[in-house]
Amino acid sequence: MLQSIFTLAGGLALFLLGINYFSDSLKKLSSHQIKLILEKVTSSPLSGTLVGLSVTALIQSSSATTVLTVGFVNSGLMNLSQAIGIIYGANIGTTITAQIMAFNIADYALPILTIGIFVMIFARKDLVKNIATLLVGFGLLFYGMLMMKNAIMPFKNSPELVNIFIKFSYHPILGVLAGMIVTMIIQSSSATVGLTLALIQGGLLTIDSAIPIILGDNIGTCITALLAALGGNISAKRVAAAHFGFNIIGTIWALILLVPYKNVVFLFTKYVTLTTDPVRQAANAHTLFNITNTLLFLPFTKYYTEFIEFIFKGKIEVKEDSAIYLDKNLLKSPYTALEAIVKEINRGLTLSYNGLLQFKNTIITKPSKQNLDILLKNEKILDNIQYEITNYITLIANIEAGEKVSNAIPLILHATNDLERIGDHQQNIYNIYKRYSALSINLPEGVTNKLITIVDKILEFILFISDKLEKNLEIELEIAHKYESEINNLRNSFQNDYYLLLQEFKNNSSISTILYDYVLNLEKIGDHLMNISERLSPISEY
């Protein structure tokens, strides 16, 4: 008896390890595809459902998909309605694991495991290593199930234990609680389903007793999203609540209609999958429940969203003085995390644009210290963004994310540093203004127009880069170099007029120096924009 318990525990441990290897390798193999799929999300709940289904099918982890979704909403990259659609799809996608486990290929587990281990040891390329890890995970998963099945078989001769499981069919609420608690403890719905299938294979559990456990498993898996939302804003908490409510409501209707629901499962398994195998019946019960629940919720997603927002009232707090897109939950997908950083850099460019626009409208035409405080504020925000992006990149660097992500990290770091330097030059412009305002001298119209021309060209340059980053398009370096060259030519033209300015302001040479410093800092901003273009241009390919 004790030996069987140890074997069961060991089988479960190998199974969990296999699930982790299987899921992690799929994430690495499909991380770029996940990013592309998530970009397809629209306001339509159906598109969100298809995205959630696709992502979860790729990474075989509804928890990872849900945590990613919490991160998207928490950082403002996705709204609640879109997130709810993804949750629907994630619940369906995770049932693919159960369908895979229902195949009787345990006899091939060790050969698959052996091949995977040998390839993993001798492989040099990341792609080959990830495929080998996938095979190892696949082998461990099925070998763990085989161990659990063999460990459970002796227990079917224990009337006391059999009676406990029989109670789940007479008192399904007990089965729901059991499935929920086990899933909450091990934080893997796939593991609970795998254990349930092993109990069926070992003869200790009937399909009537298994279905309530599977229903409870759907509730228990919500714990991951709930934990991920604890440190998030009100939007993240709404996503976690929507996930929990979706599965609670689904379980309630399934329990009320348990008998007809089981009959549908039996008929579907017999006439569609052409078998009466109870293991396949359990897998189908899992899939049919989530498909049916999604079909019931889809037409009412708008009202469900409004209901969640009504229950969880509150305003979304935006931290304007720091990064807003860098959510740790996005680290589940390194490519998505990189995209969040690029969005943060783009936000910094927008802040710089607004500051320089204020400089153009205020400093050159109507000096006003109060209106120009935006430049000082921007400098502090860009400093904070640089600090937070650097810390975030450190977290990404600690993940085995592949060669492309590793190559992108130094590029993004340099681009972030350039963004911070743009903030420094804006602060310089503010300080130059203070010197200028103390002179109480109005600039000649010709000088003002030249400064406006330089600022306008820089504003155009920022808009060009920002538009490409927003649309995830490659920054054409030829066009970027053209902008930089035009800014340099304008600076040179201004420098050629420097001696004329000295003569014009012969009674106060300080104004000439101030104008020269203005142009020098504006030209430096153009240089840093060119650097950002060169750093981020390759990132669009990721």
Wavefront OBJ file of the C-alpha trace (Angstrom):
o trace
v 0.000 0.000 0.000
v 2.767 2.435 0.995
v 4.717 1.548 -2.139
v 1.657 2.344 -4.261
v 1.302 5.738 -2.577
v 4.954 6.552 -3.305
v 4.544 5.408 -6.903
v 1.419 7.552 -7.264
v 3.243 10.595 -5.864
v 6.232 9.947 -8.122
v 3.991 9.540 -11.143
v 2.237 12.814 -10.344
v 5.611 14.549 -9.933
v 6.825 13.259 -13.313
v 3.506 14.233 -14.862
v 3.778 17.808 -13.508
v 7.377 18.023 -14.717
v 6.281 16.777 -18.122
v 3.501 19.370 -18.287
v 6.009 22.128 -17.452
v 8.558 20.930 -20.034
v 5.824 20.474 -22.617
v 4.320 23.932 -22.014
v 7.644 25.792 -21.681
v 9.053 24.351 -24.896
v 5.852 25.228 -26.754
v 6.090 28.800 -25.421
v 9.645 29.124 -26.715
v 8.769 27.584 -30.070
v 5.708 29.764 -30.564
v 6.449 32.973 -28.630
v 6.653 35.047 -31.822
v 3.435 33.483 -33.137
v 1.716 34.323 -29.828
v 2.648 37.986 -30.289
v 1.260 37.970 -33.848
v -1.949 36.223 -32.777
v -2.559 38.619 -29.883
v -2.239 41.544 -32.305
v -5.332 40.192 -34.115
v -7.619 40.871 -31.149
v -10.459 43.245 -32.002
v -13.444 44.452 -30.013
v -15.379 41.375 -31.192
v -15.713 38.723 -28.434
v -15.622 36.036 -31.139
v -12.199 37.187 -32.368
v -11.010 37.248 -28.752
v -12.272 33.697 -28.306
v -10.400 32.503 -31.389
v -7.243 34.266 -30.192
v -7.521 32.732 -26.715
v -8.112 29.299 -28.238
v -5.125 29.654 -30.595
v -2.688 30.911 -27.952
v -3.683 28.243 -25.428
v -3.501 25.538 -28.082
v 0.056 26.703 -28.834
v 1.342 26.867 -25.255
v -0.981 24.262 -23.684
v -1.610 26.367 -20.590
v -4.830 28.258 -19.979
v -3.282 29.699 -16.819
v -0.429 31.249 -18.817
v -2.888 32.690 -21.346
v -5.081 34.119 -18.595
v -2.115 35.616 -16.735
v -0.941 37.191 -20.013
v -4.432 38.618 -20.467
v -4.389 40.068 -16.947
v -1.067 41.698 -17.839
v -2.464 43.178 -21.052
v -5.457 44.685 -19.290
v -3.411 45.871 -16.318
v -1.064 47.754 -18.657
v -3.881 49.222 -20.743
v -3.083 47.242 -23.897
v -6.479 45.533 -23.916
v -9.963 46.310 -22.615
v -12.171 44.076 -20.475
v -14.466 42.964 -23.300
v -11.493 41.784 -25.385
v -10.026 40.008 -22.358
v -13.264 38.152 -21.636
v -13.281 36.812 -25.204
v -9.733 35.509 -24.727
v -10.803 33.819 -21.481
v -13.553 31.956 -23.351
v -11.022 30.686 -25.879
v -8.427 29.797 -23.238
v -10.942 27.559 -21.486
v -11.590 25.681 -24.724
v -7.915 25.566 -25.711
v -6.813 23.944 -22.471
v -9.058 20.934 -23.146
v -6.777 19.954 -26.038
v -4.331 18.676 -23.406
v -7.015 16.328 -22.077
v -7.745 15.085 -25.593
v -4.030 14.346 -26.118
v -3.798 12.536 -22.774
v -6.794 10.381 -23.674
v -4.793 8.646 -26.402
v -3.437 5.292 -25.269
v 0.231 5.811 -26.141
v 1.785 5.261 -22.703
v 3.733 2.272 -24.092
v 5.700 4.689 -26.277
v 6.465 7.101 -23.419
v 9.942 5.755 -22.606
v 11.174 5.625 -26.246
v 9.948 9.191 -26.780
v 11.599 10.264 -23.513
v 14.882 8.565 -24.453
v 15.031 10.194 -27.889
v 14.212 13.593 -26.403
v 16.920 13.366 -23.716
v 19.675 12.299 -26.137
v 18.776 15.027 -28.638
v 18.597 17.616 -25.835
v 22.093 16.654 -24.584
v 23.823 16.871 -27.966
v 21.780 19.624 -29.660
v 23.486 22.943 -30.373
v 20.708 25.006 -31.927
v 17.925 26.488 -29.782
v 15.223 25.205 -32.145
v 16.449 21.605 -31.893
v 16.822 21.887 -28.105
v 13.257 23.183 -27.771
v 11.877 20.347 -29.911
v 13.858 17.860 -27.807
v 12.477 19.428 -24.611
v 8.998 19.085 -26.085
v 9.605 15.349 -26.608
v 10.963 14.980 -23.061
v 7.883 16.715 -21.677
v 5.618 14.554 -23.824
v 7.361 11.380 -22.644
v 7.316 12.398 -18.969
v 3.652 13.314 -19.214
v 2.578 9.890 -20.472
v 5.038 7.943 -18.345
v 3.782 9.807 -15.277
v 0.227 8.861 -16.207
v 1.284 5.226 -16.632
v 2.895 5.247 -13.176
v -0.221 6.781 -11.618
v -2.442 4.223 -13.343
v -0.312 1.305 -12.104
v -0.178 2.766 -8.593
v -3.946 3.221 -8.471
v -4.926 -0.266 -9.665
v -4.327 -2.005 -6.277
v -6.633 0.516 -4.588
v -9.656 -0.622 -6.603
v -9.810 -3.637 -4.282
v -10.348 -1.290 -1.324
v -14.137 -0.968 -0.738
v -13.665 2.054 1.543
v -11.756 4.044 -1.072
v -14.068 2.978 -3.894
v -17.073 4.118 -1.846
v -15.509 7.562 -1.373
v -15.225 8.048 -5.134
v -18.691 6.590 -5.734
v -20.069 9.365 -3.512
v -18.936 11.872 -6.140
v -21.553 10.458 -8.518
v -24.319 10.606 -5.899
v -23.164 13.940 -4.437
v -21.570 15.747 -7.398
v -20.931 18.880 -5.345
v -18.280 16.875 -3.447
v -16.581 16.033 -6.741
v -16.670 19.695 -7.759
v -15.053 20.704 -4.462
v -12.420 17.966 -4.795
v -11.501 19.022 -8.335
v -11.436 22.688 -7.353
v -9.240 22.179 -4.264
v -6.728 19.883 -5.999
v -6.368 22.319 -8.914
v -5.951 25.286 -6.582
v -3.195 23.451 -4.692
v -1.152 22.295 -7.687
v -2.224 25.271 -9.881
v -2.569 23.148 -12.992
v -5.923 22.173 -14.435
v -4.174 19.812 -16.860
v -2.578 17.971 -13.934
v -5.951 17.522 -12.233
v -7.475 16.224 -15.459
v -4.483 13.905 -15.943
v -4.875 12.551 -12.413
v -8.604 12.072 -13.047
v -7.914 10.150 -16.254
v -5.364 8.001 -14.412
v -7.958 7.226 -11.722
v -10.362 6.129 -14.468
v -7.688 3.975 -16.118
v -6.854 2.429 -12.742
v -10.489 1.458 -12.236
v -10.957 3.608 -9.127
v -13.133 6.251 -10.731
v -16.181 5.984 -12.994
v -17.137 8.556 -15.598
v -20.151 9.532 -13.446
v -17.784 10.438 -10.607
v -15.175 12.011 -12.896
v -17.378 14.647 -14.539
v -17.997 16.653 -11.308
v -14.230 16.629 -10.622
v -13.606 18.034 -14.098
v -16.196 20.756 -13.484
v -14.442 21.672 -10.244
v -11.123 21.706 -12.052
v -12.414 24.560 -14.240
v -13.138 26.633 -11.133
v -9.840 25.795 -9.441
v -7.775 26.975 -12.401
v -9.052 30.526 -11.783
v -6.728 30.800 -8.776
v -3.764 31.627 -11.050
v -5.507 34.654 -12.565
v -6.767 35.750 -9.141
v -3.212 35.676 -7.761
v -1.875 37.522 -10.823
v -4.489 40.259 -10.368
v -3.735 40.887 -6.693
v -1.076 43.487 -7.445
v -2.898 44.893 -10.464
v -5.324 47.732 -10.989
v -9.121 47.528 -11.004
v -9.113 46.315 -14.637
v -6.895 43.331 -13.809
v -9.170 42.409 -10.905
v -12.175 42.585 -13.242
v -10.513 40.126 -15.639
v -9.844 37.655 -12.826
v -13.421 38.046 -11.581
v -14.807 37.541 -15.101
v -12.792 34.327 -15.430
v -14.028 33.077 -12.064
v -17.644 34.021 -12.810
v -17.534 32.351 -16.225
v -16.558 29.002 -14.705
v -18.808 29.283 -11.640
v -21.891 30.015 -13.750
v -20.933 27.240 -16.166
v -20.540 24.727 -13.348
v -23.930 25.684 -11.906
v -25.822 25.031 -15.137
v -23.838 21.812 -15.724
v -24.767 20.522 -12.253
v -28.433 21.418 -12.759
v -28.440 19.653 -16.137
v -25.988 16.948 -15.092
v -27.988 13.966 -16.386
v -28.723 15.333 -19.891
v -25.176 16.744 -20.011
v -23.724 13.271 -19.325
v -26.020 11.754 -21.945
v -24.754 14.245 -24.542
v -21.174 13.320 -23.604
v -21.915 9.590 -23.985
v -23.645 10.071 -27.350
v -20.937 12.392 -28.664
v -18.176 9.969 -27.658
v -19.967 6.993 -29.169
v -21.074 8.484 -32.495
v -18.487 11.219 -33.145
v -15.256 9.871 -31.649
v -16.486 6.301 -32.258
v -15.574 4.814 -28.889
v -17.066 4.076 -25.483
v -13.742 4.432 -23.662
v -14.450 6.227 -20.327
v -11.117 8.089 -20.573
v -12.179 9.609 -23.896
v -15.607 10.314 -22.409
v -13.959 12.314 -19.607
v -11.835 14.291 -22.091
v -14.920 14.999 -24.196
v -16.848 16.069 -21.088
v -14.127 18.653 -20.454
v -14.196 19.934 -24.040
v -17.985 19.959 -24.484
v -18.498 21.809 -21.201
v -16.204 24.667 -22.201
v -17.495 24.891 -25.775
v -21.115 24.959 -24.569
v -20.353 27.483 -21.842
v -18.629 29.748 -24.369
v -21.549 29.520 -26.806
v -23.917 30.480 -23.978
v -21.805 33.478 -22.918
v -20.781 34.838 -26.337
v -24.087 36.597 -27.239
v -24.199 38.237 -23.803
v -20.564 39.334 -23.517
v -21.491 43.023 -23.619
v -23.904 42.618 -20.708
v -21.498 40.353 -18.815
v -18.790 43.001 -19.185
v -21.143 45.695 -17.872
v -22.122 43.434 -14.971
v -18.478 42.881 -13.969
v -17.793 46.632 -14.212
v -20.879 47.325 -12.082
v -19.799 44.853 -9.393
v -16.194 46.091 -9.388
v -16.615 49.848 -9.471
v -13.637 52.147 -9.608
v -11.537 54.296 -11.881
v -8.409 53.083 -13.604
v -5.438 54.844 -12.065
v -2.857 55.863 -14.655
v 0.665 56.445 -13.319
v 1.618 59.322 -15.586
v 5.010 59.833 -13.948
v 6.247 56.284 -14.600
v 5.972 53.361 -17.030
v 2.418 52.122 -17.669
v 2.863 49.189 -20.086
v 5.481 47.127 -18.237
v 3.465 44.439 -16.486
v 5.341 41.455 -15.040
v 2.564 39.105 -16.156
v 3.588 39.788 -19.774
v 6.917 38.071 -19.107
v 5.081 34.794 -19.778
v 5.683 35.705 -23.435
v 9.086 37.426 -23.957
v 8.129 38.768 -27.395
v 5.007 40.334 -25.897
v 7.120 41.828 -23.107
v 9.441 43.358 -25.732
v 6.426 44.816 -27.506
v 5.315 46.412 -24.222
v 8.752 48.054 -23.892
v 8.532 49.429 -27.436
v 5.107 50.867 -26.592
v 6.634 52.486 -23.513
v 9.414 54.026 -25.616
v 6.776 55.270 -28.052
v 4.902 56.828 -25.142
v 8.128 58.600 -24.178
v 8.434 59.930 -27.731
v 4.873 61.255 -27.515
v 5.747 63.066 -24.284
v 8.798 64.554 -26.007
v 6.653 65.633 -28.947
v 4.208 67.429 -26.659
v 7.041 69.140 -24.800
v 8.724 70.400 -27.973
v 5.381 71.521 -29.369
v 4.897 73.568 -26.215
v 8.414 74.958 -26.701
v 7.518 76.019 -30.225
v 4.217 77.623 -29.242
v 5.344 79.215 -26.007
v 9.064 79.929 -25.771
v 9.606 81.231 -29.260
v 6.430 83.291 -29.518
v 5.151 84.069 -26.010
v 7.601 83.235 -23.225
v 5.839 81.690 -20.223
v 7.629 79.705 -17.530
v 4.409 78.078 -16.336
v 3.572 76.677 -19.784
v 7.083 75.330 -20.209
v 7.101 73.314 -16.985
v 6.098 70.364 -19.188
v 9.755 70.088 -20.248
v 10.902 69.586 -16.665
v 8.070 67.140 -16.020
v 8.965 65.165 -19.155
v 12.606 64.902 -18.099
v 11.601 63.317 -14.788
v 9.138 60.931 -16.459
v 11.699 59.850 -19.071
v 14.230 59.213 -16.294
v 11.666 56.987 -14.554
v 10.835 55.183 -17.797
v 14.523 54.474 -18.427
v 14.950 53.093 -14.902
v 11.851 50.866 -15.112
v 12.632 49.591 -18.617
v 16.168 48.687 -17.509
v 14.786 46.682 -14.573
v 12.173 45.052 -16.825
v 14.802 44.044 -19.378
v 16.796 42.449 -16.560
v 13.781 40.228 -15.857
v 13.514 39.306 -19.548
v 17.239 38.525 -19.671
v 16.751 35.990 -16.873
v 14.275 34.057 -19.037
v 15.497 31.527 -21.596
v 13.801 33.371 -24.425
v 15.942 32.502 -27.428
v 18.528 34.201 -29.622
v 16.243 36.850 -31.149
v 15.140 38.197 -27.782
v 18.738 38.159 -26.520
v 19.815 40.182 -29.564
v 16.984 42.667 -29.041
v 17.860 43.435 -25.407
v 20.973 45.616 -26.016
v 19.204 47.438 -28.871
v 16.289 48.339 -26.625
v 18.607 49.382 -23.790
v 20.454 51.786 -26.098
v 17.168 53.165 -27.467
v 15.934 53.723 -23.916
v 19.129 55.590 -23.043
v 18.665 57.794 -26.114
v 15.109 58.528 -25.016
v 16.379 59.567 -21.589
v 18.970 61.860 -23.220
v 16.170 63.541 -25.183
v 14.610 64.327 -21.807
v 17.925 65.803 -20.639
v 18.083 68.075 -23.684
v 14.520 69.219 -23.012
v 15.615 70.174 -19.508
v 18.554 72.064 -21.034
v 16.110 73.955 -23.249
v 14.099 74.871 -20.151
v 17.232 76.172 -18.405
v 18.247 78.124 -21.516
v 14.796 79.682 -21.510
v 15.346 81.002 -17.985
v 18.475 82.788 -19.190
v 16.600 84.137 -22.188
v 13.581 85.387 -20.230
v 15.853 87.329 -17.874
v 17.066 89.449 -20.812
v 13.598 90.783 -21.712
v 14.500 90.892 -25.409
v 12.193 89.956 -28.281
v 13.718 87.862 -31.038
v 13.646 89.119 -34.635
v 11.052 87.428 -36.838
v 13.723 85.858 -39.044
v 15.423 84.185 -36.071
v 12.108 82.982 -34.702
v 11.162 81.453 -38.047
v 14.472 79.573 -38.259
v 13.983 78.109 -34.802
v 10.412 77.133 -35.677
v 11.673 75.409 -38.839
v 14.140 73.287 -36.837
v 11.520 72.375 -34.214
v 8.971 71.495 -36.916
v 11.455 69.157 -38.583
v 12.147 67.421 -35.249
v 8.404 67.102 -34.603
v 7.989 65.512 -38.050
v 10.832 63.106 -37.242
v 9.183 62.068 -33.966
v 5.825 61.509 -35.682
v 7.513 59.399 -38.365
v 9.161 57.103 -35.782
v 6.089 56.987 -33.542
v 3.779 56.016 -36.403
v 6.061 53.121 -37.393
v 6.304 51.872 -33.812
v 2.542 52.154 -33.317
v 1.853 50.075 -36.437
v 4.746 47.671 -35.751
v 6.314 48.551 -39.094
v 9.993 48.759 -39.961
v 11.518 52.219 -39.548
v 12.968 53.048 -42.969
v 16.489 54.187 -42.102
v 16.869 55.995 -45.425
v 14.001 58.314 -44.490
v 15.304 58.653 -40.928
v 18.749 59.681 -42.227
v 17.048 62.241 -44.458
v 15.344 63.807 -41.422
v 18.623 63.882 -39.491
v 20.453 65.400 -42.457
v 17.831 68.144 -42.843
v 18.081 68.971 -39.126
v 21.890 69.136 -39.399
v 21.639 71.426 -42.445
v 19.301 73.746 -40.557
v 21.764 73.804 -37.674
v 24.623 74.628 -40.046
v 22.584 77.399 -41.602
v 21.932 78.824 -38.165
v 25.642 78.623 -37.287
v 26.520 80.518 -40.478
v 24.312 83.337 -39.236
v 25.956 83.288 -35.794
v 28.260 86.246 -36.476
v 25.380 88.237 -37.922
v 23.514 87.580 -34.672
v 26.525 88.813 -32.702
v 26.415 92.076 -34.643
v 22.645 92.405 -34.288
v 22.816 91.881 -30.515
v 26.134 93.688 -30.044
v 24.871 95.278 -26.859
v 24.141 91.848 -25.357
v 26.136 88.942 -26.770
v 24.431 86.562 -24.295
v 21.378 86.318 -26.554
v 23.536 84.962 -29.398
v 24.966 82.299 -27.109
v 21.476 81.402 -25.908
v 20.222 80.976 -29.465
v 23.270 78.867 -30.323
v 22.593 76.644 -27.272
v 18.953 76.272 -28.316
v 19.954 75.041 -31.761
v 22.697 72.777 -30.395
v 20.263 70.987 -28.045
v 17.638 70.663 -30.764
v 20.239 69.141 -33.096
v 21.265 66.677 -30.362
v 17.625 65.605 -30.029
v 17.670 64.857 -33.763
v 20.800 62.716 -33.276
v 19.138 60.687 -30.520
v 16.025 60.217 -32.671
v 18.309 58.813 -35.381
v 19.860 56.459 -32.834
v 16.411 55.275 -31.727
v 15.498 54.627 -35.377
v 18.615 52.508 -35.893
v 18.112 50.571 -32.643
v 14.417 49.810 -33.079
v 14.284 49.253 -36.841
v 15.234 45.536 -36.534
v 12.778 45.006 -33.659
v 9.757 45.166 -35.993
v 10.907 41.865 -37.531
v 10.488 40.109 -34.179
l 1 2 3 4 5 6 7 8 9 10 11 12 13 14 15 16 17 18 19 20 21 22 23 24 25 26 27 28 29 30 31 32 33 34 35 36 37 38 39 40 41 42 43 44 45 46 47 48 49 50 51 52 53 54 55 56 57 58 59 60 61 62 63 64 65 66 67 68 69 70 71 72 73 74 75 76 77 78 79 80 81 82 83 84 85 86 87 88 89 90 91 92 93 94 95 96 97 98 99 100 101 102 103 104 105 106 107 108 109 110 111 112 113 114 115 116 117 118 119 120 121 122 123 124 125 126 127 128 129 130 131 132 133 134 135 136 137 138 139 140 141 142 143 144 145 146 147 148 149 150 151 152 153 154 155 156 157 158 159 160 161 162 163 164 165 166 167 168 169 170 171 172 173 174 175 176 177 178 179 180 181 182 183 184 185 186 187 188 189 190 191 192 193 194 195 196 197 198 199 200 201 202 203 204 205 206 207 208 209 210 211 212 213 214 215 216 217 218 219 220 221 222 223 224 225 226 227 228 229 230 231 232 233 234 235 236 237 238 239 240 241 242 243 244 245 246 247 248 249 250 251 252 253 254 255 256 257 258 259 260 261 262 263 264 265 266 267 268 269 270 271 272 273 274 275 276 277 278 279 280 281 282 283 284 285 286 287 288 289 290 291 292 293 294 295 296 297 298 299 300 301 302 303 304 305 306 307 308 309 310 311 312 313 314 315 316 317 318 319 320 321 322 323 324 325 326 327 328 329 330 331 332 333 334 335 336 337 338 339 340 341 342 343 344 345 346 347 348 349 350 351 352 353 354 355 356 357 358 359 360 361 362 363 364 365 366 367 368 369 370 371 372 373 374 375 376 377 378 379 380 381 382 383 384 385 386 387 388 389 390 391 392 393 394 395 396 397 398 399 400 401 402 403 404 405 406 407 408 409 410 411 412 413 414 415 416 417 418 419 420 421 422 423 424 425 426 427 428 429 430 431 432 433 434 435 436 437 438 439 440 441 442 443 444 445 446 447 448 449 450 451 452 453 454 455 456 457 458 459 460 461 462 463 464 465 466 467 468 469 470 471 472 473 474 475 476 477 478 479 480 481 482 483 484 485 486 487 488 489 490 491 492 493 494 495 496 497 498 499 500 501 502 503 504 505 506 507 508 509 510 511 512 513 514 515 516 517 518 519 520 521 522 523 524 525 526 527 528 529 530 531 532 533 534 535 536 537 538 539 540 541 542
